[in-house]
């Protein structure tokens, strides 16, 4: 009798845990899918590299991986003369190499100057014996410029830091031309993700954050400025009044239009598609294809600065595509598209306006005309 008394509560608890765990896993999977899609977009966006040394590359990799506009960070070694050095060789201090990171970033999303500000707020530029708890020549700080533009920016940022009197000792961070960057062994890549618990515990005992927070205070966080050159002064409230009922329901209420009964699903003239509310450039006809779904489909956005990926809620979670400035619902993105990206942006015609290539200049989108030469 006692066993029967507890069977129903146990069964109910089991069902609750099952569905809660399923929902949690679904949400986690969806978030992971959205990040995977964003990573793919970044791969096909404009990319430049920056190289920094700032102590243990595990720490520096984690810092820069979290910066918006950075697509990937690679841990490695540079600055010395030993070819293809190993972690233990560099650790001996005899190779001349420093533990370093190679930062891959989208210059349309973050500038090199902003990366420099992140760097200065992540190191002690007055320490020539290492960084915080990491001691040795391989842990010194350095900026390796790839071209003259980066050199001038790095030198200017150093002078600005010196003039600020933020530090009471001389700046000793090296600014020098980049040489061969040797990628570190696999176990040192994405270390903070592979060893989250150990990395968290290590961070609790590292003086890096406490020292830098005391020096920079509220100024330690770098505010990355928006790089949008379109939709900077549109009046959303007034524009919404001009939309059709369908356009409003799609963009503001997230309602998908009928497939095969919309103007752009089978339209393949040369031009670009912009947000119907803000005018943000979204997609190009050069990236359009027909998966026979009844909606306009694209392999990638025209400029990733103008779209945002969000996770939908509900039993059948999907990755939602919205415009950044107008926050218009555009459609969804799936990982079943053709090469080169393997993505399918399934977008509502009602959320977009088509600008033919002949009108790009007079409509203010002249920078995209070269897509159709």
Buried (B, 14 or more C-beta within 10 A) or exposed (E): EEEEEEEEEEEEEEEEEEEEEEEEEBEEEBEEBBEEBBEBBBBBBEBBBBBBBBBBBBBBBBBBBEBEBBBBBBBBBBBBEBEEBBBEBBBEEEBBBBBBBBBBBBBBBBBBEBBBBBBBBBBBBBBBEBBBBBEBBBBBBBBBBBEEEBBEBBEEBBEBBEEEEBBEEEBBBBBEEBEEBBEBEEEBBBBBEEBEEEBEEBEEEBEBBEEBEEBBEEEBEBEBEEBBEBBEEBEBEEBBEEBEEBBBBBBBEBEBBEEEEBEBBEBEEEBBBBBBBBBBBBBBBBBBEEBEEBBBBBBBBBBBBBBBBBBEEEEEBBBBBBBBBBBBBBBBBBEEBEEEBEBBBBBBBBBBBBBEBEBBEEBBBEEBBEBBE
